[in-house]
Amino acid sequence: MSVLAPRRVLVVDDDPVVRATVAIALETDFQVAEAASGEEALDHLAAHADTLPELILLDIEMLQLDGYDTCRRLRAAGHRMPVIFVSGHDTLAERLRAYDAGGDDFISKPFDAPILLCKALRAVAAEARASDLRESVRKALHKVGETGVLLEFLRAAIRITDYDELARVLLQTVGEYGLRCHVQLRHPDGSVTLTPNGAPSALEASILEQAIALGREFRFSRRLIINHDFVSLLVLDMPEDADYASRLTDYFNLLAESAEAVAETIEMRHESAGRAETLMTASAQSYSAVEELREAYRRQQADTRALLQELIETVEGTYLYLGLTENQEETVSATLRDGAEKILKLFEQGVDFEHQFEAVLDSLQYKRNNAADVWL
């Protein structure tokens, strides 16, 4: 007697003697059900959807619906259990038709009971291994999808520049896992709290405030709270499956840590924007001051030229009343013009100031135009 729990097998044959013989051969390791036709076999599968057989032994020659058509129909219905054809026609053509119809193995009549049992057990074991492999692949693909949601958040986080947007993306990311959550982001100017229905109600806000005081990570019932300096996540409906819940907890911890880094970056950007605005204001004021200084210098230069010319003309106009000789007049005029020339040469030497003014103004203009680009 096998120590394994009996497996279910459906024997499909229109000969009751064959069905009885097969049942005797398999009864030590299988729970045997019987069907006298292909139609009856399909009806049995439909009626026992919750307790499907793990193996079907199928005769080929039956009235109305033969074994080939029966196998094709059950495969079309999505049944994956192994099918072993049992037939007295053991030709290559018969075997090929059996495999084409979706069969897994072929046994000739008359059969040896030990060989039948061995093949039946091997077919069921092979399907069990295949089923385990399919489940492993399904779980692996599911985990890839779960990780993909997290990676998508990280990609989106690079472009996030304000707290409201970060809260919306966090809410959306948790929603990708089929769960609901509340999000709170704290920053120097206040906080942003968001729920699946928008702004929180007074009750929701009070629950979140109490949850923030529960430490870095806390589980109660199906709720999970994760707290960081800037970010708090309150997941409302964690799954009951322990392994899945544990995996999601790891994801949400990583999600909160990533959001924390994004929140810190947003704060740095805001500080940088403030500094840039201050720099723009200072640059604008400096530009105006230097421009006014340059214009004052130009006016002073022009005024000095005009005053010197006026002085020379005034002095020369008094010669008639001073009683100077012609030589004396020429000497005085020469002295005045020579002094004026020296003063004007000082202004000519000050042409370098124009270049310096221009360089300073160009530099300030560049800072004004680019201060807004100071962005971390």
Buried (B, 14 or more C-beta within 10 A) or exposed (E): EEEEEEBBBBBBBBEEEBBBBBBEBBEEBBBBBBBBBBBBBBEBBEEEEEEBBBBBBBBBEBEEBBBBEBBBBBBEEEBEBBBBBBBEBEEEEBBEBBEEBBBBBBBBBEBEEEEBBEBBBEBBBEBEEEEEEEEEEEEEEEEEEBEEBBEBBBEBBEEBEBBEBBBBBBBBBBEBBEBBBBBBBBBEEEEBBBBBEEEBEEEBBEBBEEBBEBEEBBEEEEBBBBBBEBBBBBBBEBBEEEEBBEBBBEBBBBBBEBBBBBBBBBBEBBEEBEEBEEBBEBBBEBBEEBBEEBEEBEEEBEEBBEEBEEEBEEBBEEBEEEEBEEEEBEEBBEEBBEEBEEEBEEBEEEEEBEEEBEEBBEBBEEBBEEBEEBEE
